[in-house]
Amino acid sequence: MKRSLGVCYYPEHWPEAQWAEDAARMAALGLTWVRIGEFAWNRMEPEPGRFDWAWLDRAIATLGNAGLQVVLGTPTATPPRWMLNKHPDMLAVDAGGRPRGFGSRRHYCFSHRGYRAECARIVTELAQRYGHNPHVAAWQTDNEYGCHDTVLSYSDAAKHAFQDWLAQRYQSPQALNRAWGNVFWSMDYAGFDEIGLPNLTVTEANPAHTMAFRRFASDEVASFNKLQTDIIRKHSDAPIAHNYMGRITEFDHFAVGADLDIASWDAYPLGFLSDRLEVTPDHKRRFVRQGDPDFQAFHHDLYRAVGRGRWWIMEQQPGPVNWAPWNADPLPGMARLWAWEAFAHGAEAVCYFRWRQAPFAQEQMHAGLLRPDSAPAQAFDEAAQVAAELAAMPDVGTARGDVALVFDYASAWAWQTQPQGRDFDYFRLVFAFYRGLRRLGLNVDMLPPDTADLTGYRLVLAPGVATLTEPFLSALGRFEGAALIGPRSNAKTVEFATPVPLPPNLPGLDAVVARVESLPPDVPVPLEAGGNLLHWREKIEGRAEVMERASDGWPALVRAGGIHYLAGWPEDAVLDRMLIALCKAQGIGVEVLPEGLRRRDSDTHRFWFNYNPFAVEWDGVTIPAAGVHWELL
């Protein structure tokens, strides 16, 4: 696999006389890819039906003539102002009934059919013109689906599309009433046109109604994306990507990825640490200029699964961002470390955002590889170093994981719909398990929830999966390794009812969740072997072998053969103890790593990444602060 670097560039932001110099500097830096076009609809079509392609023709030619390859973005994330004159009802509406207005980006509702037709029109024009351009080597659809809370829309367009979706799914209102349990609180519907959206209700809406709306909204994103990929493929053989974001679970990325060739994501480690992680103040202080040691790797592994092996970083943070609560400057070396960590996890390309810091508009405080005056910023030389190192490194893929971890977007919706405890969050739970695996130096593969074959793994984890699929349960029944399931797994049907037989209902496991409780952070459940369960606890009945008990006598971890069920949310020390025991039983070697030091294997090399602001010595090697070390396996 050929690894390469790239950058995001906005030729429409800069004088045309500057383009050739920029392109030459990019090539000299060692860059291969340049992403353009994803926000330029008004420059492509300044008035309805009047296109101006000449500037884009010249920009692509300038970049291509410098030896660069273009990733061309469809501009549908930023419809022009004139679009609202044509379709004033195209805006998304928030849960409080307020339209999301013009003046930034992502100002559209996925369900508006008029806007979809406009998108099909501009993508067709773009694909017809550039589908066979020799310099356009890849495509990107839209930009960051779900960013700024834009998946869920409570517009009239969404309501009518939702009613159609329900009619196709249930065929009759009577079937829907039975599936949702609408006999409760006299909520029966006589027709699909009576069904509204699950907002502005007096108290919580029926969770089955909410969950159906979440599935519908996810399907709308997938169909919106497929509209574009189908058009592009009629005119181009170049691969198609979309750039996902970190900790965005509002739609099923696996479903969107089914229509793409490459999964990519936008990695902003310092912004994410400041904005999207529940960690201690001490942890944030320690890693404020480096980012969390596991958050990036989690998404690398996730998007490798979404892309079925092919994945990129489309936007990599080079310096301070503009959107987090606090925006630190990366420690020297981090722009290099983040890139190499992505490559160690199998990335084909890492593209820095952006080439030159903009001196105007919303992102003028967002750093680039160049300052606004075109002088190199700190990450410029680090990118050059990575490019030189790439040239000397053999082209290899990432190694197969030691263990596998299931990730399910529908479970995120389920536990947002009915958390039962204020701090029960699916992403947070799965990320805690991922962290535990990384602390032990393990390579992790992510699996989608409908995985039907677990062959090749000796340990599989599936925490918090609301509804285990039949393919996965069948694979689990045949699995010869160890599986750790729970807590709160297989606890709901697809229609969001409590299943009978009661959960977890796992193959060969005589265990029933008799009662559950959510607990405040200051009310732990002590275990006989030491440590605590936190946040969530289940009381298990049955004859399964008890591996660990709570101090009040209730089982905390039970098993039958290789299938284990965990009846609560373990604190880190407890999770480490359980994972070490499981790995030892399966012959999986573990290495308890110091805080902030992480590793990942490629086919040929072992990589070490030091997220600490100080040097760490390990296995006789001193790895500097924000440093990377690799050695042949």
C-alpha positions as CSV (number, residue, x, y, z in Angstrom):
1,M,0.0,0.0,0.0
2,K,1.4,3.4,-1.0
3,R,1.2,6.0,1.8
4,S,1.1,9.6,0.9
5,L,0.5,13.1,2.3
6,G,-1.9,15.8,1.1
7,V,-3.4,19.1,2.0
8,C,-6.8,20.9,1.8
9,Y,-6.7,24.0,-0.5
10,Y,-9.2,26.7,-1.5
11,P,-8.0,28.3,-4.7
12,E,-11.1,30.5,-4.7
13,H,-9.8,32.2,-1.5
14,W,-6.5,33.4,-3.1
15,P,-5.4,35.5,-6.1
16,E,-5.0,33.3,-9.2
17,A,-1.5,34.7,-9.6
18,Q,-0.6,32.8,-6.4
19,W,-1.9,29.4,-7.4
20,A,1.2,28.2,-9.3
21,E,3.6,29.2,-6.5
22,D,1.4,27.4,-4.0
23,A,1.3,24.3,-6.2
24,A,5.0,24.3,-6.6
25,R,5.6,24.6,-2.8
26,M,3.1,21.8,-2.2
27,A,5.0,19.5,-4.6
28,A,8.4,20.5,-3.1
29,L,7.1,19.7,0.4
30,G,6.4,16.2,-0.7
31,L,2.6,16.3,-0.9
32,T,0.7,14.1,-3.3
33,W,-3.0,15.0,-2.8
34,V,-4.9,18.3,-2.8
35,R,-8.5,18.5,-1.8
36,I,-10.5,21.3,-3.3
37,G,-14.0,22.4,-4.2
38,E,-16.2,21.2,-1.3
39,F,-17.4,24.7,-0.3
40,A,-17.4,26.5,-3.7
41,W,-20.9,26.0,-5.0
42,N,-21.5,29.8,-5.4
43,R,-18.3,30.1,-7.4
44,M,-19.3,27.2,-9.6
45,E,-22.9,28.4,-10.1
46,P,-23.1,32.1,-9.2
47,E,-26.7,32.3,-10.4
48,P,-29.3,29.5,-10.9
49,G,-28.4,27.7,-14.1
50,R,-25.4,29.9,-14.9
51,F,-22.1,28.0,-14.4
52,D,-18.6,29.3,-14.2
53,W,-16.1,26.4,-14.6
54,A,-13.2,28.4,-16.1
55,W,-11.6,29.2,-12.7
56,L,-11.9,25.6,-11.6
57,D,-10.5,24.3,-14.8
58,R,-7.4,26.5,-14.4
59,A,-7.0,25.6,-10.7
60,I,-7.1,21.8,-11.4
61,A,-4.7,22.3,-14.3
62,T,-2.3,24.3,-12.2
63,L,-2.3,21.7,-9.4
64,G,-2.0,18.8,-11.9
65,N,0.8,20.4,-13.9
66,A,2.8,20.6,-10.7
67,G,2.5,16.8,-10.3
68,L,-0.3,16.9,-7.7
69,Q,-3.5,14.8,-7.6
70,V,-6.8,16.4,-6.9
71,V,-9.6,15.2,-4.6
72,L,-12.6,17.0,-5.9
73,G,-15.4,17.7,-3.4
74,T,-19.0,18.0,-4.2
75,P,-20.2,21.4,-2.9
76,T,-23.5,20.3,-1.4
77,A,-22.5,21.3,2.3
78,T,-22.7,25.0,1.3
79,P,-25.8,25.8,-0.8
80,P,-25.6,29.4,-2.1
81,R,-27.9,32.1,-0.7
82,W,-29.9,32.1,-4.0
83,M,-30.8,28.5,-3.2
84,L,-33.0,29.6,-0.3
85,N,-34.9,31.9,-2.6
86,K,-35.8,28.9,-4.7
87,H,-36.4,26.6,-1.7
88,P,-37.2,28.7,1.4
89,D,-38.3,25.5,3.3
90,M,-35.1,23.6,2.7
91,L,-33.5,24.5,6.0
92,A,-33.3,22.0,8.8
93,V,-35.4,22.7,11.9
94,D,-34.1,22.0,15.4
95,A,-36.0,20.1,18.1
96,G,-37.4,23.3,19.4
97,G,-39.0,24.1,16.1
98,R,-36.5,26.8,15.0
99,P,-35.1,26.8,11.5
100,R,-31.3,26.5,11.2
101,G,-30.5,29.7,9.2
102,F,-28.2,30.8,6.4
103,G,-24.8,32.4,7.2
104,S,-22.4,29.4,7.9
105,R,-22.7,25.9,6.4
106,R,-24.7,22.7,6.4
107,H,-27.9,24.7,6.2
108,Y,-30.1,22.1,4.6
109,C,-32.4,19.3,5.6
110,F,-31.5,15.9,4.2
111,S,-35.2,15.1,3.6
112,H,-36.0,18.1,1.3
113,R,-36.6,16.6,-2.1
114,G,-36.2,19.9,-3.9
115,Y,-32.8,20.4,-2.4
116,R,-31.8,16.8,-3.3
117,A,-32.7,17.6,-6.9
118,E,-30.5,20.6,-6.8
119,C,-27.7,18.5,-5.4
120,A,-28.2,15.9,-8.2
121,R,-28.0,18.7,-10.7
122,I,-24.7,20.2,-9.5
123,V,-23.0,16.8,-8.9
124,T,-24.0,15.8,-12.5
125,E,-22.5,18.9,-13.9
126,L,-19.3,18.4,-11.9
127,A,-19.0,14.7,-12.7
128,Q,-19.6,15.2,-16.4
129,R,-17.0,18.0,-16.6
130,Y,-14.2,16.4,-14.5
131,G,-15.0,12.7,-14.5
132,H,-12.3,11.9,-17.0
133,N,-9.9,14.8,-16.1
134,P,-6.5,13.2,-15.6
135,H,-5.7,15.3,-12.6
136,V,-8.9,14.4,-10.6
137,A,-7.9,11.2,-8.9
138,A,-10.5,10.9,-6.2
139,W,-13.8,12.5,-5.1
140,Q,-15.3,13.5,-1.8
141,T,-19.1,13.7,-1.2
142,D,-20.3,16.8,0.7
143,N,-18.4,17.5,3.9
144,E,-18.7,16.1,7.4
145,Y,-22.2,14.7,7.5
146,G,-23.6,15.3,11.0
147,C,-21.3,18.1,12.0
148,H,-23.1,20.9,13.9
149,D,-26.0,18.6,14.9
150,T,-27.5,18.5,11.4
151,V,-28.7,14.9,11.0
152,L,-31.9,15.3,13.0
153,S,-34.3,17.8,11.4
154,Y,-37.8,18.4,12.6
155,S,-39.0,20.2,9.4
156,D,-42.2,19.5,7.4
157,A,-40.0,17.9,4.7
158,A,-38.6,15.5,7.3
159,K,-42.1,14.8,8.7
160,H,-43.5,13.8,5.4
161,A,-40.5,11.7,4.5
162,F,-40.7,10.0,7.9
163,Q,-44.4,9.2,7.3
164,D,-43.5,7.6,3.9
165,W,-40.6,5.7,5.6
166,L,-43.0,4.3,8.2
167,A,-45.5,3.3,5.6
168,Q,-42.9,1.3,3.8
169,R,-41.5,-0.3,7.0
170,Y,-44.8,-1.2,8.7
171,Q,-47.3,-1.4,5.8
172,S,-50.2,-0.6,8.1
173,P,-50.8,1.7,11.1
174,Q,-52.1,-1.3,13.0
175,A,-48.8,-3.1,12.6
176,L,-47.0,0.0,13.7
177,N,-49.2,0.4,16.8
178,R,-48.4,-3.2,17.8
179,A,-44.7,-2.8,17.2
180,W,-44.5,0.4,19.2
181,G,-46.8,-0.6,22.0
182,N,-49.0,2.3,21.3
183,V,-51.7,0.9,23.6
184,F,-49.7,2.5,26.3
185,W,-51.0,6.0,27.1
186,S,-53.6,5.6,24.3
187,M,-51.1,6.5,21.5
188,D,-52.7,4.5,18.7
189,Y,-52.7,6.0,15.2
190,A,-55.4,5.5,12.6
191,G,-53.2,6.5,9.6
192,F,-49.5,7.3,8.9
193,D,-50.4,10.9,8.1
194,E,-51.3,11.3,11.8
195,I,-47.8,10.5,13.0
196,G,-45.6,13.5,13.8
197,L,-42.0,13.8,14.8
198,P,-40.9,12.9,18.3
199,N,-40.3,16.5,19.5
200,L,-42.3,19.0,21.5
201,T,-44.2,16.3,23.3
202,V,-45.3,17.0,26.9
203,T,-42.9,14.5,28.4
204,E,-40.7,12.0,26.7
205,A,-42.0,10.5,23.4
206,N,-42.5,6.8,23.0
207,P,-38.9,5.4,22.8
208,A,-40.0,3.2,19.9
209,H,-41.2,6.3,18.0
210,T,-37.9,8.1,18.8
211,M,-35.8,5.1,17.7
212,A,-37.7,4.7,14.5
213,F,-37.0,8.4,13.8
214,R,-33.3,7.9,14.5
215,R,-33.2,5.0,12.0
216,F,-35.1,7.0,9.4
217,A,-32.7,10.0,9.8
218,S,-29.7,7.8,9.4
219,D,-31.3,6.2,6.3
220,E,-31.8,9.8,4.9
221,V,-28.1,10.5,5.2
222,A,-27.2,7.2,3.5
223,S,-29.6,7.8,0.6
224,F,-28.5,11.4,0.2
225,N,-24.9,10.2,-0.1
226,K,-25.9,7.4,-2.5
227,L,-27.6,9.9,-4.8
228,Q,-24.2,11.5,-5.3
229,T,-22.1,8.4,-5.6
230,D,-24.4,6.9,-8.2
231,I,-24.0,10.0,-10.3
232,I,-20.2,10.2,-9.9
233,R,-19.8,6.6,-10.9
234,K,-21.6,7.1,-14.2
235,H,-18.9,9.5,-15.2
236,S,-15.7,8.6,-13.3
237,D,-13.7,5.6,-12.3
238,A,-11.9,7.4,-9.5
239,P,-12.5,6.3,-5.9
240,I,-15.1,8.2,-3.8
241,A,-14.7,9.1,-0.2
242,H,-16.6,11.0,2.5
243,N,-14.9,12.8,5.4
244,Y,-16.5,11.7,8.7
245,M,-15.9,13.3,12.1
246,G,-14.8,12.2,15.5
247,R,-17.5,11.0,17.9
248,I,-20.3,11.6,15.5
249,T,-22.8,8.8,16.0
250,E,-26.1,10.4,14.7
251,F,-26.0,8.2,11.5
252,D,-24.7,4.8,10.6
253,H,-21.3,5.3,9.0
254,F,-21.2,1.6,7.9
255,A,-24.4,2.2,5.9
256,V,-23.0,5.3,4.2
257,G,-19.6,3.6,3.7
258,A,-21.3,0.8,1.8
259,D,-21.6,3.2,-1.2
260,L,-18.1,4.6,-0.9
261,D,-14.6,3.3,-1.9
262,I,-12.7,5.0,0.9
263,A,-13.7,6.1,4.4
264,S,-11.9,9.2,5.7
265,W,-12.2,11.2,8.8
266,D,-11.2,14.7,10.0
267,A,-8.7,14.4,13.0
268,Y,-8.5,17.3,15.4
269,P,-6.9,15.8,18.5
270,L,-6.6,18.9,20.6
271,G,-10.1,20.2,19.7
272,F,-11.5,16.8,20.5
273,L,-9.7,16.5,23.9
274,S,-11.0,19.9,24.9
275,D,-14.6,19.4,23.5
276,R,-15.6,15.8,23.3
277,L,-14.1,13.6,26.0
278,E,-15.2,13.0,29.6
279,V,-11.8,12.8,31.3
280,T,-10.4,14.3,34.4
281,P,-8.9,17.8,34.5
282,D,-5.5,16.3,35.2
283,H,-5.8,14.2,32.1
284,K,-6.7,17.3,30.0
285,R,-3.8,19.3,31.5
286,R,-1.3,16.5,30.8
287,F,-2.3,16.0,27.1
288,V,-3.6,19.6,26.3
289,R,-1.0,20.0,23.6
290,Q,-0.8,16.4,22.4
291,G,-4.4,15.1,22.4
292,D,-5.8,12.0,24.1
293,P,-3.6,9.0,23.5
294,D,-6.4,6.8,22.3
295,F,-9.1,9.0,20.7
296,Q,-7.4,9.2,17.3
297,A,-6.4,5.5,17.2
298,F,-10.0,4.6,18.0
299,H,-11.3,6.4,15.0
300,H,-8.5,5.1,12.8
301,D,-9.5,1.5,13.6
302,L,-13.2,2.4,13.3
303,Y,-12.9,4.0,9.8
304,R,-10.6,1.2,8.6
305,A,-13.6,-1.0,9.3
306,V,-16.1,1.4,7.7
307,G,-13.9,1.6,4.6
308,R,-13.5,-2.2,4.4
309,G,-9.7,-1.7,4.7
310,R,-9.4,1.6,2.7
311,W,-9.3,4.8,4.8
312,W,-7.7,8.2,4.9
313,I,-7.4,11.3,7.1
314,M,-8.9,14.0,4.9
315,E,-8.2,16.8,7.4
316,Q,-5.4,16.6,10.0
317,Q,-4.9,19.3,12.6
318,P,-1.6,21.2,12.0
319,G,-1.9,23.8,14.7
320,P,-4.5,25.5,16.9
321,V,-8.1,25.1,15.8
322,N,-10.8,27.8,16.2
323,W,-13.9,25.9,17.4
324,A,-13.0,24.2,20.7
325,P,-13.6,25.7,24.2
326,W,-9.8,26.2,24.4
327,N,-7.4,25.9,21.5
328,A,-3.9,25.0,22.4
329,D,-0.9,25.0,20.2
330,P,0.4,21.4,19.5
331,L,3.6,20.4,21.1
332,P,6.5,20.3,18.6
333,G,6.5,16.9,17.0
334,M,2.7,16.2,17.2
335,A,1.9,17.0,13.5
336,R,4.5,14.3,12.7
337,L,3.3,11.8,15.4
338,W,-0.4,12.1,14.4
339,A,0.5,11.4,10.8
340,W,2.6,8.4,11.6
341,E,0.1,6.9,14.0
342,A,-2.5,7.1,11.2
343,F,-0.2,5.3,8.8
344,A,0.6,2.6,11.4
345,H,-3.2,2.0,11.6
346,G,-3.4,1.6,7.8
347,A,-4.1,5.0,6.4
348,E,-3.4,5.4,2.7
349,A,-3.2,9.2,2.9
350,V,-3.1,12.0,5.5
351,C,-4.1,15.4,4.3
352,Y,-3.4,18.4,6.5
353,F,-6.0,21.1,7.0
354,R,-5.3,23.6,5.5
355,W,-2.5,24.9,3.2
356,R,-2.7,28.6,4.3
357,Q,-4.5,30.0,7.3
358,A,-7.4,32.2,6.1
359,P,-7.2,35.9,7.2
360,F,-11.0,36.2,7.0
361,A,-14.4,34.7,8.0
362,Q,-15.2,32.0,10.5
363,E,-11.9,30.0,10.4
364,Q,-9.4,32.8,10.5
365,M,-8.1,31.5,13.9
366,H,-7.6,28.0,12.4
367,A,-4.0,27.3,11.7
368,G,-2.6,25.9,8.4
369,L,0.7,24.7,7.1
370,L,1.4,28.3,6.2
371,R,0.6,31.5,8.1
372,P,-1.7,34.1,6.5
373,D,1.4,35.8,5.2
374,S,2.5,32.6,3.5
375,A,5.5,32.0,5.8
376,P,5.8,28.4,7.0
377,A,3.9,27.5,10.3
378,Q,5.3,25.0,12.7
379,A,3.7,21.9,11.0
380,F,5.2,22.8,7.6
381,D,8.6,21.3,8.5
382,E,7.1,18.4,10.3
383,A,5.1,17.5,7.2
384,A,8.3,17.7,5.2
385,Q,9.9,15.3,7.6
386,V,7.1,12.8,7.3
387,A,7.2,13.0,3.5
388,A,10.9,12.2,3.6
389,E,10.4,9.4,6.0
390,L,7.6,7.9,3.9
391,A,9.9,7.8,0.9
392,A,12.3,5.7,2.9
393,M,9.6,3.4,4.4
394,P,8.4,0.2,2.6
395,D,4.8,0.4,1.5
396,V,2.9,-2.0,3.8
397,G,-0.5,-2.4,5.4
398,T,-1.5,-2.6,9.0
399,A,-1.3,-5.9,10.9
400,R,-4.5,-7.8,11.8
401,G,-5.6,-7.0,15.3
402,D,-5.0,-9.1,18.3
403,V,-8.5,-8.6,19.4
404,A,-11.8,-7.3,17.9
405,L,-14.3,-4.8,19.2
406,V,-17.8,-4.4,17.9
407,F,-19.1,-0.9,17.3
408,D,-22.8,-0.3,16.6
409,Y,-24.3,3.1,15.7
410,A,-27.9,2.0,16.5
411,S,-26.8,1.3,20.1
412,A,-25.7,4.9,20.4
413,W,-29.2,6.0,19.4
414,A,-30.8,3.4,21.7
415,W,-29.0,4.6,24.8
416,Q,-29.5,8.3,23.9
417,T,-33.2,7.5,23.6
418,Q,-33.4,5.7,26.9
419,P,-30.2,6.2,28.9
420,Q,-31.8,5.3,32.2
421,G,-28.8,6.9,33.9
422,R,-27.7,10.4,33.0
423,D,-24.1,9.4,32.4
424,F,-24.8,6.2,30.4
425,D,-23.4,6.9,26.9
426,Y,-22.6,4.2,24.4
427,F,-19.6,5.8,22.8
428,R,-18.1,6.5,26.2
429,L,-18.6,2.8,27.2
430,V,-17.0,1.4,24.1
431,F,-14.2,3.9,24.2
432,A,-13.5,2.8,27.8
433,F,-13.1,-0.8,26.6
434,Y,-10.9,0.4,23.7
435,R,-8.7,2.3,26.1
436,G,-8.3,-0.8,28.2
437,L,-7.1,-2.8,25.2
438,R,-4.6,-0.1,24.2
439,R,-3.2,0.1,27.8
440,L,-2.2,-3.5,27.3
441,G,-0.4,-2.8,24.0
442,L,-2.9,-4.7,21.9
443,N,-3.8,-4.1,18.2
444,V,-7.5,-3.7,17.8
445,D,-9.8,-4.3,14.9
446,M,-13.3,-2.8,14.8
447,L,-16.2,-4.9,13.6
448,P,-19.7,-3.9,12.4
449,P,-22.6,-5.3,14.4
450,D,-23.7,-7.7,11.6
451,T,-20.3,-9.5,11.5
452,A,-21.0,-13.1,10.6
453,D,-17.5,-14.6,10.9
454,L,-15.2,-14.2,13.9
455,T,-12.6,-16.6,12.5
456,G,-9.0,-15.6,13.2
457,Y,-9.7,-13.7,16.5
458,R,-9.1,-15.1,19.9
459,L,-10.9,-12.4,21.8
460,V,-13.9,-10.4,20.8
461,L,-15.6,-7.7,22.8
462,A,-19.2,-6.3,22.4
463,P,-20.1,-3.9,25.2
464,G,-23.5,-2.2,25.3
465,V,-24.8,-3.5,21.9
466,A,-28.5,-2.9,22.4
467,T,-29.7,-5.6,19.9
468,L,-27.2,-8.3,18.9
469,T,-27.9,-9.3,15.3
470,E,-28.6,-12.9,14.2
471,P,-25.4,-13.1,12.1
472,F,-23.3,-12.1,15.1
473,L,-25.1,-14.4,17.5
474,S,-24.6,-17.3,15.0
475,A,-20.9,-16.4,14.7
476,L,-20.7,-16.2,18.5
477,G,-22.2,-19.7,18.8
478,R,-19.4,-21.1,16.5
479,F,-16.6,-19.0,18.0
480,E,-13.7,-20.9,19.5
481,G,-12.1,-18.0,21.3
482,A,-13.3,-15.9,24.2
483,A,-16.0,-13.3,24.0
484,L,-16.8,-10.5,26.5
485,I,-20.3,-9.2,26.1
486,G,-22.1,-6.6,28.1
487,P,-23.1,-4.6,30.0
488,R,-26.6,-3.8,28.7
489,S,-26.1,-6.0,25.6
490,N,-29.0,-7.6,23.8
491,A,-31.4,-5.7,26.1
492,K,-33.8,-4.4,23.4
493,T,-35.6,-5.7,20.4
494,V,-35.2,-3.9,17.1
495,E,-38.5,-2.2,17.9
496,F,-37.2,-1.1,21.3
497,A,-39.1,-3.5,23.6
498,T,-37.6,-5.6,26.4
499,P,-37.1,-9.0,24.8
500,V,-38.4,-12.3,26.2
501,P,-36.4,-14.5,26.9
502,L,-34.8,-11.8,29.0
503,P,-31.3,-10.5,28.2
504,P,-28.6,-11.3,27.6
505,N,-29.9,-14.5,25.9
506,L,-26.5,-15.6,24.6
507,P,-25.7,-19.0,23.1
508,G,-25.2,-21.6,25.9
509,L,-25.1,-19.0,28.7
510,D,-27.6,-19.7,31.6
511,A,-27.8,-16.2,32.8
512,V,-30.7,-13.7,33.1
513,V,-30.6,-10.0,33.9
514,A,-33.3,-9.9,36.6
515,R,-32.9,-6.2,37.6
516,V,-30.8,-3.2,36.6
517,E,-29.8,0.0,38.3
518,S,-28.0,3.2,37.3
519,L,-26.0,4.8,39.9
520,P,-24.6,8.3,40.6
521,P,-20.8,8.6,40.2
522,D,-20.3,8.6,43.9
523,V,-22.1,5.3,44.5
524,P,-19.8,2.5,43.3
525,V,-20.5,-1.2,43.6
526,P,-17.5,-2.8,45.2
527,L,-16.2,-6.2,43.9
528,E,-14.9,-9.0,46.1
529,A,-11.6,-9.1,44.0
530,G,-11.2,-5.4,44.4
531,G,-12.3,-2.3,42.5
532,N,-15.7,-1.2,41.6
533,L,-18.5,-1.2,39.0
534,L,-19.6,2.4,38.1
535,H,-22.6,4.0,36.4
536,W,-24.5,0.8,35.6
537,R,-25.1,-2.5,37.4
538,E,-27.2,-5.6,36.6
539,K,-28.3,-8.3,38.9
540,I,-27.8,-11.7,37.3
541,E,-29.7,-15.0,38.0
542,G,-28.9,-18.4,36.5
543,R,-26.4,-21.2,36.7
544,A,-23.6,-19.8,34.6
545,E,-20.1,-20.1,36.2
546,V,-19.4,-17.0,38.3
547,M,-15.9,-15.5,37.6
548,E,-16.3,-12.4,39.8
549,R,-18.8,-11.2,42.3
550,A,-19.9,-8.0,43.8
551,S,-19.4,-7.6,47.6
552,D,-23.1,-8.0,48.1
553,G,-23.0,-11.5,46.5
554,W,-24.5,-10.7,43.1
555,P,-22.5,-12.1,40.1
556,A,-20.4,-9.4,38.2
557,L,-18.9,-11.6,35.6
558,V,-20.3,-15.0,34.4
559,R,-19.4,-17.4,31.7
560,A,-20.2,-20.6,29.8
561,G,-17.2,-21.9,27.9
562,G,-15.7,-18.9,26.1
563,I,-18.7,-16.6,26.3
564,H,-18.5,-14.2,29.2
565,Y,-21.1,-11.7,30.3
566,L,-20.1,-8.6,32.3
567,A,-23.0,-7.3,34.5
568,G,-21.8,-3.7,34.9
569,W,-19.5,-0.9,33.9
570,P,-16.1,-1.6,35.3
571,E,-13.7,1.1,36.4
572,D,-10.3,1.0,34.6
573,A,-8.4,-1.2,37.1
574,V,-11.2,-3.8,37.1
575,L,-11.4,-3.8,33.3
576,D,-7.6,-4.2,33.1
577,R,-7.8,-7.2,35.4
578,M,-10.5,-8.9,33.4
579,L,-8.8,-8.2,30.1
580,I,-5.5,-9.6,31.3
581,A,-7.1,-12.8,32.5
582,L,-9.0,-13.2,29.2
583,C,-5.9,-12.6,27.2
584,K,-3.8,-15.0,29.3
585,A,-6.4,-17.7,28.9
586,Q,-6.3,-17.2,25.1
587,G,-2.5,-17.1,24.8
588,I,-2.5,-13.4,23.8
589,G,0.5,-11.6,25.0
590,V,0.0,-8.3,26.8
591,E,2.3,-5.5,27.8
592,V,1.1,-3.0,30.4
593,L,2.2,0.3,29.0
594,P,3.0,3.5,30.8
595,E,0.5,6.3,30.6
596,G,0.6,8.1,27.3
597,L,2.8,5.5,25.5
598,R,1.0,3.5,22.8
599,R,2.0,1.0,20.1
600,R,0.6,-0.3,16.8
601,D,2.0,-2.9,14.4
602,S,2.1,-2.7,10.6
603,D,3.0,-5.8,8.5
604,T,6.7,-5.2,9.0
605,H,7.2,-2.7,11.8
606,R,6.2,-2.0,15.4
607,F,5.5,1.7,16.1
608,W,5.7,3.4,19.4
609,F,4.0,6.7,20.0
610,N,4.8,8.9,23.1
611,Y,1.9,11.2,23.8
612,N,3.6,12.6,26.9
613,P,5.2,16.0,27.1
614,F,8.4,14.3,28.4
615,A,10.6,11.5,27.2
616,V,9.7,7.9,28.1
617,E,12.2,5.0,28.2
618,W,10.8,1.6,27.2
619,D,12.5,-1.6,26.3
620,G,15.8,0.1,26.4
621,V,14.8,2.9,23.9
622,T,14.3,6.5,24.9
623,I,11.3,7.9,23.0
624,P,11.3,11.8,23.2
625,A,8.3,13.9,24.1
626,A,5.8,13.8,21.2
627,G,8.1,11.3,19.6
628,V,7.7,8.3,17.3
629,H,9.9,5.2,17.3
630,W,9.7,2.2,15.0
631,E,11.5,-1.1,14.6
632,L,11.3,-4.1,12.4
633,L,9.2,-7.0,13.7
